[in-house]
Amino acid sequence: MVYVLLVIAAWGSLFFRLPVWLSILSSCAFLGLGAVFLLFGLAGSYWDSHMTSGDSAATSTLVTGVLLLLSRAALVVKLILHALVAPPEP
């Protein structure tokens, strides 16, 4: 449940205008959490693949990490597209 709330918050922050300081803080938090979840998800999947068979909880951690990192990548793409499409200031 916590993973779902984190992913919704990360992707929801793309659609709502936040103050600059809060946007920077949330981006750093989501990048950090995404990297940690990705690392632990990869390690857990590797460990489970050699020790046990079947589904594991590491897969949800891995997917959450990937989705958190993709949300920040989408933010960068959105900013780049906005800079390229925006008319130059006079």
Beta strands, then each sheet from edge to edge (+ up, - down):
end
